[in-house]
Amino acid sequence: MSIIPVPRVAVIVVAAGSGTRLDAGVPKAFVGLDDHTILRHCLRGIFEAPPMQVIVVAPSGREGDALTDADEAAGERRDLVTVVAGGSTRQASVAAGLSALWGDIEYVLVHDAARALTPPDVFDRVIGALEAGAAGVVPVMPVVDTIRQMDGETIVGVVDRSRLSAAQTPQGFPRGILEAAYAAAGEEFTDDAAVVAASGHAITTVPGDATAFKITTRADLERARALVSPLPHSTVSADTPVLPRVGIGTDVHAFGGDGSLWLAGLEWPGEQALSGHSDGDAVAHAIVDALLAAAGLGDIGTHFGTDRPEYHGAHAEAFLGRTLALLGEAGFRVGNVSVQVQARRPRFAGRRAEAEAVLSRALGGAPVSVSATTTDGLGFTGSGDGVAAFAVALVVAAR
């Protein structure tokens, strides 16, 4: 593994917005573009730029999901990632990010996660201008539409567009200037350059990029999805058929845990418990793996690993409910699930229908079928040392 030098530049990724205009039912940063979220696409571009400290400001309660996206995008740069909870306003969120800066940081970039397709060379241009001595840098695009000045419904003039530019992010500043400007800010500004300009500093511009548009409306979202789609842009539309996708999942747990046995979402009194970080429910965990695989969202370790203390001792309902939410955010719904258990005990015949009902309810009513078998005394399941489960899941586009 290569050694990454301590960076002099940090980027604060503002991802705490609610995304009300998208009306997607989840915070904007966690809406899916393809197999990945807006945040994941944003971070991929950042990690293709020179190494920086990356501070993701997430909605309160979604820090774990943000860290999952960041870790997957970062690769060998995982040690550069910090996730903090945002505030009630954009400025409060940026202030939260500023509080997480490392001591060696000299320059700070502030970037909107909603500008998910910003290419790495925009970051390079902003950093270059800072290193050349700028007190503030904003990437801009020329305004190409005719801008009319209005009085109600009446046009009263035309604005000279040659004097206008559309601001983008990342916006960059020397650390001391940005921190001082935020400390002095007595009102809410539209962006960070306005905060710094209000404290008396000149702002420099560099060329932006057309793909760095901000995903704000449903039309913006569809445009972004078309740009990241593997299909030719001319064939992508709201009516483009999306084929069902299939995933396979497996899980194994040994007997030897504390308390009761939990399997297929049911408690089995009098049976020996399975060991594991959660309740060891191999059936539920195999289903989770199959669903995540079908949607291209990683595996159970990606979202429910041992580094997530909130899932210690958790039962099937927590795992399946969260997986259902992840699928929804990525634009999928569950078609159906089939899972087979291999074990000497417990005996499923008398509780199969109950297990299917519990698992189906946890997946929003999607059909779940459960079957059980033994291995005729062969292997660890045959000797009674543990339980294995194998699941196949079908997911389809939510639209």
N, C-alpha and C positions, 0 to 999 in steps of 0.2 A: 504494500500500500504506500502511495506517495505521501510525503509530508507536505501539508498545506501551510504556507506561511501565515503568520498572524496578519489579518487584513487591516488596512487603513481606512477602508470604506465600509459603511453599513447601509443597508436598504431596509426601510420600514415599509412593509407591505400592508396596506390598510384594507382589511378584509372583514370588518365588523358591521358593514351595512346590512340593512334588512331586505333591501331589494323589493320594496313595495310596488314599484312600477312594473316589475317583472311578474308579480302575482304568481310566483312559483310555489309558494307554501313553505319555502325554506330560505335561509339567508342566501343572498345572491352568490357569494363565493362558493357555495356548495351545490349550486345548480350544475347539472351535467352538460357538457358540450358534446362529447362522444362517450367513450368509456371512462372519461375522467372529468373532474369538476373544473369550473372556471379557475379556482385557486390553483389546482394542480397544473393547468396550462400556463398560468401566470408564472408560477415558480420554475417551470421547465426553462422558460426564456431567461430567467434570472440566473439559474445555475449553469447556463451556457455562456454567461458573461464572466469576466475575471472574478476570482474568489472574493466574496464580501461576507460580512456578518449579515445574516438574514433574520429579521425580526418580523414575525407574522402577528398582526394584531387581529385576533379572532373574536367573534361574538361570545359573550360570556356563556359558558356551558358547552362551547364547541371547540375548546382548546385541543382536546384529544384528537378530534377529526382533522383539525388544521395540522397538528403534528404528524399525523399519518400521511397526509398529502405532501407535507414538506420533506419527510424522511424518504418517501418514494421518489420524489423529484431530485433530492440532493445527491443520492448515491454516496460517493466517498466524502462528500462535503457535509455529512450529517452533523458533525461537530460545530458547524457554523450556524446552526438553526436555533432560534429562541422563539417561543410562542408566548404571547401575553394576551390577557383579556382586554377588549376595547372599552371605550366609554360611551356615553349617551350621545355625543357629537363627534364629528370627524376630528376636530381639534383635540378633544379629550383622548381620542384613540391614538393620534400621533404623539401626544404627550406621554401616553403609556408606553409607546414604543421608544421614545427618547430616554425614558427611565431605565431601559434595558440595554443601553449602549455599553459596549466594553470600553475599558480605559484607553486602549490604543487607537480608537477610532478618531480620524481627523475630518472625514467628510461623511455627510449623511444624505442619502437619497430617500425621497418619500414617493411611493408608487401605489397607485390604485390597483387592487386585485382585479377590478372590473375591466382594466385594460389588459386582458389576458393574453393577447397575441403580440404584445410589444416585442420586437426583435432585439437581440443582444447589442446590436451596434448603436441603438439609441442610448443604452446605458453607457457604452464606451464614449459617445460624444459628450454626454453630460459630465462624466468623470474627467475627461480631457479638459473641458472648460474650467472646471473647478481647480484642477492642478495648474492651470495657466493663470489663476488668481481671481476668478470670478467670485462675487459675494452671493450670487444666486443664479441658477441656470434652469431654464424651462425649455423643453422641446416644443416646437410649434409647427403648425401646418398653415399654409395660406388659406384664406377664406375665398372660396370659388363662387359661391352663390351671391346674387345681388341682395343686399341687405336694405330693406325698406324701413324708414322711420314712420311709426304709426301714431295716430291719435284716435283711439277707439278702432272703428272699422275703416278709417280714412287714411290713405297714404299722404303724408305731409312732407316727405323728403326721401332722398336716397343717401345712404351712408357710403363714404368712399372706402371700398373694401381693400384698396391698396395699402391702407394704413391699419388694417386689422389682421390678426392672426388668431388661430384657435390653439389654446394651450393644451398640452398633454402632460403625462407623467412618464418616467420619474423626474421629479424636480429635485435639484441638488443644491447643497449649501455646505459651507464650512461648519463644523459642529458648533463652535462657539457662537457663531452668528445666529444659527437656527435656535439654539437653546435660549439665548438672550431674547430673541424676538418672541418666542413662546412665553417666556416669563413675563414679558411686558405687555402681551396682547390683552386688551380689555374688551374685545368684542369678537364675534365670529366672522371669519373671512371665508371666501369661497375656495381658496387653495393656499398652499404653504408659501408660494411666491408672494401673495398679497400680505401674508403675515410679516414676512421679512421686509417687503417694500415699505410697509407701514412704520417699520422701525428705522427707516432712513437709508436703506441699502438699494443700490441699483441692481436690476435683474438683467442678465444676459440670456440670449436665446440661441438654441442650436436647432438644426432641422429635426423634425419629428418623423413619423412614419404613418402611412395611411392605414396600416394594419393595427395601429395602436389605438383604435377607436374604443370608446367606453361602452360597455354592454349595459344599457340602461332599460331599454324597452324590449318587447317580444321581437320586434323587427331586428334589433341589434343582435339578439340571441340567435335568431335564425341565420343571420349573416355570418356570425362567428361559427356556427355549426357547419355551414356550407364551406367555410374556409378550412376547417380541420377535417372535413369528411374525406374518406378515401375515394368517394364517387366523384366523377366529373361535376363541376359546379352546375353545368347546364341540366343535369339530371336530378339535382337535389331540390326538393320542394316539400311542402307540408304533406303532399300526397304520396311521396316516395315510399314504397313498401319496405318495411324492415323485417327481415326474416326472423323467425323464432331462433333462440340460441339455447344450446344445451351445455350443461356443466356437470362434472362428476366430482364427488367429494367422498373422502374416507376419514375415519377417525378410530382411534384405538385407546382404551384406557384399562389399566389394571385394577383389580380389586385391591382394597387395602386402605380406602379413605375412611374418614371419620363420619359419624352420623348415619343418616339413611341413604339408601340407594335411590338415585334419581336417574331415570332413563325414559326417553321419548316424552319428556315433559311431565312424567308422572312420578310420584313418590311410591316406593315399593317397601312397605314396612316389613321388617323381619329379614330382608335381604342385605347382604354385605355391600357397603358403599364402594364406589369407584374413586380412585385417587385422581386429583387434578387441581389446577389453579381455581377453576370454578367448581361445579358440582360433578364434573366428569361425565356429563351426559353425551356419550358418543353418538347417539342418534341425532340429537339436535345439532351437534357440532359438525357432523357429516353433511347435514342439510345446509348449514351455513356455508361450508366450503363449496358445495355444489352450486348454490345460488350465486355466490361471489364469482366463482369461475365462469359461470354462464354469462354474467354481466361484464366480465373483464375487470373486476374491482379488486384483484388480489386474492388473498386467502384469509382464513380465520386468524392467523398470526398477525396479519397486517392490521386488523381492526380490533382484535380482542386479546392481544398478547399478554404475557405475564407482567409487562410493564404498565398495564392498565388496572390499577387497584380496584376500580369501581366494578370490575367483573369477578372479583374474588368471591367464590361461593355463589355466583349468580346462576339462575336456572334457565331453562330453555326459553321462557317467555322473553327475558331480557335480550338474549342473543338473537332470537328470531325477529323480535320487534325492531331492534336496531338494524338488522340486515334488511328488513323490509323498507325501512326509511332510506338506507343507502341506495337500494335499487330505485326507489322513487326519485331520489335526487339525480340519479344517472339516467332517468327517462325510461325505466323498465318497471314491469309488474310481473308477479309470479304467475306462470301458467299452471303447472302442477309439479309435484314432487313425489318420487318413489324412493323408499329407503328400506334396506334389508339389514336385519340384525343377525349377527352370528354370536351365539353364546349358549352355554349349558343352562344358565339361569339368568334372569327370571323367565318364567313361562308366559309367553305373550298371548296365547290363544284367548284367554278369558278377558283380556283388557285391550285387545287390538283396536276395537272401535273407539274406546275411550282415548287411547293414545292418538289416533288419527284425528279425533275431534279437537283435542287440545293443541296439537301441532297446526292444524288447519286454522284454528282461531287465531293463533299467534302470527300467522302469515296472512292475515286479513281475509280469511275465508277461502284461500286457494286450496284445491284438493290435495290431500297428502295421503298416500297409501303406505302402510307399514307391513312388512312381512318378516318372519323370523325363521331361522334354521339353526341346526347344529352342524358340526364338522365330523361327526362320527368318531369323536375322541381324538382327532388329530389336531396338532398345534396347541397354542396357548389357550385358544377359546375352547378346544376340546378337553383340555385338562382342567378347565375352570379357573384359569389364572386371570382372565380378563374378558372384555367385550370388544367386538369390532363391528363397525357399521359402514355401509356403503350406500351412497345416495346419488340419484340422478335427478336433475332439476331442469325445467324448461322455463325460460323467461321470454317475454314478448314486449314490444314497444308499448309504452304507456299511452301514447296518443291514439 
